[in-house]
Amino acid sequence: MKEFGYKLHLKPVKLYEQDDGTTKRKANCDVDMTFYLIKEKDNFDQVIILSGDGDFLPVLKYLRKIGKEVIILARGPRTAREIRQFAGSNFRDFEYLKYILKMEEK
């Protein structure tokens, strides 16, 4: 993505030890991502959101309202219906892309 001019913002996954001794992984990035999108809104024209979580709908609507192009890249079956409706033709399904982007073994 960087080679195509995109600036990536990644958040590490946190590991939590459960009472039963197992480890649970959690990203907790909804608020962080929303904050960053609003804070940096004047520094981009297009954003690719890698989430189908319906909680993002208000910030995505706001970004579109102020003229930003919003593209959603998510797993179709796990994407909230309102996000798919909002994105329309700007929705990209991971399930479909995996066939296009599949790397051939050498």
Phi, psi and omega in degrees: 000321180299323180296339180262009175094007179270145175258119182268139175235107184251148177238129180294147177280135178268146177251129180240131176274128180278165178301329181276005178092349178281162180252136178245138178259137180210136182268326181049050187253359184304307182292317179301314183294316179299314179302312182296319179300317180289316181300321186260010187304332180277358184252009177210156177252337184222143178225141174248117181261123178263066179194144175248017183289124181298341179298339181277351186307313181302316181290325178293320176298318179298314180300317179295320181300326180268014171095012179272142173275127183245121177245134180252128176240110185205172175279118185313306183296338182257005182272132179300139182305318181294331177288317178298317179295317179299313185288325182056236181286353176266020174261132176237128183266123176306321183301322179285317184295332183297332177283325179288320187263006183303130180273136177276135177285143180261000000 
